Amino acid sequence: MERKLGTVRISPHVLATVARLAALSVPGVVRVSRDVSGVERWFKGRGDVSGVRIEIIDDAVSVDLYVVAAPDVNLYELGRTIQSQVARAIKDMVGMPVLAVNVHIEDVASVPDNSD
């Protein structure tokens, strides 16, 4: 017999942190962008983590990630891997279904010139 002990609420900020850490664990991701592109950068304080936007729709999660990629990776494959890892992390750690993981590759890191 299972009793209901109360509710569990997970902050969108926590979801954004889980998504950010999952994205950073993918080889080929140099960093998560400091600012979300466009108009979103004007709405800080909504529970977003730098470079990650979370939206909760009917108890499911939608994620927008803004990343900088390494110069030597296939960008399409990188994006697909990020999607998979982030969706898995949210589902496994939080138990919420994931509607979408939208990956925005904002830049490709430049390679330092060591020709001196």
Secondary structure, 3 states (H helix, E strand, C coil): CCCCCCCCCCCHHHHHHHHHHHHHCCCCEEEECCCCCHHHHHHCCCCCECCEEEEEECCEEEEEEEEEECCCCCHHHHHHHHHHHHHHHHHHHHCCCEEEEEEEEEEECCCCCCCC
